[in-house]
Structure formats: structure tokens, C-alpha cells
Amino acid sequence: MRIDAHQHFWIYSEQDYGWIDESMKGLKRDFLPEHLAVELEQCKLDGSIVVQARQTLQETEWLLELAKKNSLIKGVVGWIDLKADNISDQLNQWQDVEQLKGFRHVLQDEPEPLFMLNPSFVKGLKQLSNTRFVYDLLVFHHQLPQSIELVNQVPELPIVLDHIAKPDIKNGQSFKNWENGIRTLAQHSHVMCKVSGMVTEADWQNWQADDFEAYLDVIFSAFGPERIMYGSDWPVCLVAGNYQKIFKIIEEYVNKNCPSQCDLIFGQNAASFYKVS
């Protein structure tokens, strides 16, 4: 099974998606399964993992409704308040919902630098590690030190790093700090990585495939093909290119550097991590 391990759906409203500014005006419309199906078919992908884009329980419920009606959705990464006092009870309520595979919090947008190390947040992740669910880690490159400290505290929780921790590809700054953080994070065997979201960190109008090679070299060296999964970050990626163009970046890199691992990166790793059958 070939899987896009990271994409989003939404019915656009300015209130719910205020982060979509005028520079992203092409995203100010609805993006639903029927729109994604065309893109997946062109790249010979069988389905996707849809990831939350709003931090509400309603988002989780809505994505699950979509999943029940659309077989191309192989799993849902929803949102839950991990700091809630009754987090254990909430997680138990979701245990039997097969389409729900895990959760994510938009840590990159938290104004408090140490939010992810807040004892109540860590406690929530520890509760998560007692369930069948996994966790998507969304951070900027400068949050890697805190991320490393966090994963140290939840060694039993399967975690996947989204968007290679969003390095500054456009300006090429802090590359060494990012690399050091990635290599340290990758030493934790319970952490995987999505090669996704890279084009939005590059020059949207002028990027070339070569711009990503040094970053991919680090990711593949640090994690190895067995802990890497492809994700498009559609439709957010559309600000910098169409789906096929973004897919081709990873496809060509894999074909050049580790062609025998193609099935792992484009599906098997994601299916194993998210328990997709």
C-alpha cells in the first residue's frame, strides 16, 4: 500500500483558519477528499493519513466522519487536550474508533517556549503511551532542543517528527544547529520522521529540487529509510507548487539514493506506524 502520510482537509472560513494570510490566498477555499483523490491517483498512491488543522475536538470528530465515508483516508491524526485532568478517560473513549490513529498539538505556534515540557503536557503524553495511539511532533527547528528533552521523557510513545522540524531552507541559516538536533533526536529509536512540508520553508517561487538535497541527506543518514515516511502536506504545499511537483522531489531522491527502499518510504513505514491494514 502506497500512502501519503501527511495531508489536511478543511472547509474554509477566516475564523477557523486565520493563519492563512494573503500570501496564501490560494488556500482560502475548501479542500476535501474528492479533491485529494485526483492527486493521489496521478502519483499512484492508495490513500493518506489526514492530520488535524484545528485544535478542537470538533476537528477530530469531523475528520473521523470523513474517514468513515472515504476509503482513501487510511487514518486520522486528531487533536485532544493533552493537559486535561481527565485525559486518561478521554483517551479510553476513543480507543475503539479504528480510524483514529493518533494525536497532534501545534507546538510550533505555542508562545511559551517550554510549553511542551510543562508537566501536565508531558503527563498527557505519558498517558498516551499507555494506549494504542501515536503522536505527531510539530515543531520549528529552533524547538529541537526542547523536543529532544521531551522524547527522552516518553520513551514508550511512538512519535513521528513532522516536516523534518521545519529548517530555514529559504535562507540556509542555522543548518548545523538543525543537523545536530536531528541527529540527536534520531538516536531515539521510537522516533520516526516525515519528509514533508519542506517546500513551504523554501523560497516559494524560486526553489529548485537541489535546495533540499543537503537536508534530505541528513534525514536519511540520521533516521535511515526504515524510519522515514513520505508526506505531501497538501494542500498547504500548494503555496509553493502542485502536488506532483512536490511528490517528485522525494521520488527522485529515493530513486537516486535508495531505490530498494521505495516501498518503505512511500507506504510501508506509514502503514506500520499508524497501524493501517
Steps between C-alpha positions, in 0.01 A plus 500: 500500500632843397410775746530876525572520874411865551223716357207715613137570418294805578186694422648847491394780727708798606408441863629141506802550277632844589857382435422496128602854407500679162829340401311170516176619342486192276426299814189706580261237367374156591732199473320168532559130421367524147765764423782292648391184319607646166847580630551159660395320185749693285784396732376142533429537872229292665404729784607744767527585866302817571638723777316757708514865399286640783553445872148395591325174575257595225790475254575146613134401471465660157807326362373168631168556323689562177703184557188290543371618163825497300713187465801700381540629858705228667524671836432817699742694721269711711529748784430452869581717801797311637510729804144412604456355847285221357729420207509130589121475488486689171756269341305196616191637326688506168667159530248311289486753215708314244556792262659711776871423504653776712510863603689823437539837667623803303803555720661727242240769576521490879637835628642338813838349400476226762135413440583147388695439822215613723444216748130475413578471127767236561257315726248496214758351265585236760132411515504481121788253515274261694261479205521382139529859377806674353610863505592746223765751614464837325781744581729756342873428478577729795275281719710189446683527837168497687374223271798282587435555868135414445556171317741399776209517742265277298719212377203266448300736279530457120573849362540633149667834430299707254659698216862417600460762779456785254859617439567840341546368147430836338796677664713200587559631850556286810559191288761355735284554807209333321721210391633446852147503638375255238786257558445510876125453464554209260698314765166427664372187330135579578514812279435500124503788251276627223667646193224753455437873520839594356389723214315735732829565682677577170465790256145434381550644153859410421593173673683226315511131589870540586405734785377203701779251435721593795201481735388165362856369528494578872155347555580179312837467670359564847176301490567248225235403242333272756382799706403745226162553338386720212241771563376770266362755750227559240333743462743727690774399255303660215636842595831382353404252226250239389470158659689315228793740516532458876469122473773492236756656739487197728443245225810606309714515814395149605546359150851643492617414851306201630271357229465166677335681794229669293218281634598580858510877455188527285273283708625214712653715774186711529277191499706345779519816711132588469387135505332513160392163365 
